């Protein structure tokens, strides 16, 4: 299966899933509260799947 096209518009569900991933990162101590807050704001403002992917790029895939 091909990876999602990073230029495709993000859905509300895509944004919510990214926020859940960020919450797991915060819970595990991988993000500070400030980083989490910044990334959550960016997730809700994201327009594309690529924008969302950038927010979790430095988190291990096992959080997903």
N, C-alpha and C positions, 0 to 999 in steps of 0.2 A: 504494500500500500504506500502510495506517495505521501510525503509530508505535506501538511496544509500549505497552501500558497500564502506567503506572508502579506500579500497585497489585498487579500480578501477582507472585506469589512467584518469587524467583530460584532458578535451578537451580545445581548445582555447576558445570556448563559455563559458565553466565553469569558466575559468580564468577571462574573461571579465565580467561575472555576479558578481563574487566576487569583482572585482575592482569597479563596480557600487555600490555594498553594502557599500564598504569602503568610496566611495565618499559621500554617504548619511550620513554615520557616521561623516565624516569630516564636512559636511555642518551643521549638527545639533550640533556640538561642542562636540561630544563624543570621537573624536580622535584629537590629536595635528597634526600639519603639519608633524612633524618628525615621529610620529607613522604611519601616513598615508603613507608617503614615504617608510618607512621600509616595511610596509605590502604590498604595491603595488609591490615592488621589489620581495618580497617573493611569491606573487600571480603569477607573471609571471614566476617564477622559479619552482613553484609547480609541482610535478609529479602526485599526487593522489588527489582524492576528499577529503580524510582525511586531507591532507596538507592544502587544501583550507578552509575546515571547521574550522580548528584551527585558521585561521586568522580573522574569524568573530564570534568566540565562545562567546566573551564578549560583543557583540552588540545585542540589542533587535531584536527579529525576526520581529517586525513590520517594520524594515528598509528594509526587503526583499520584 
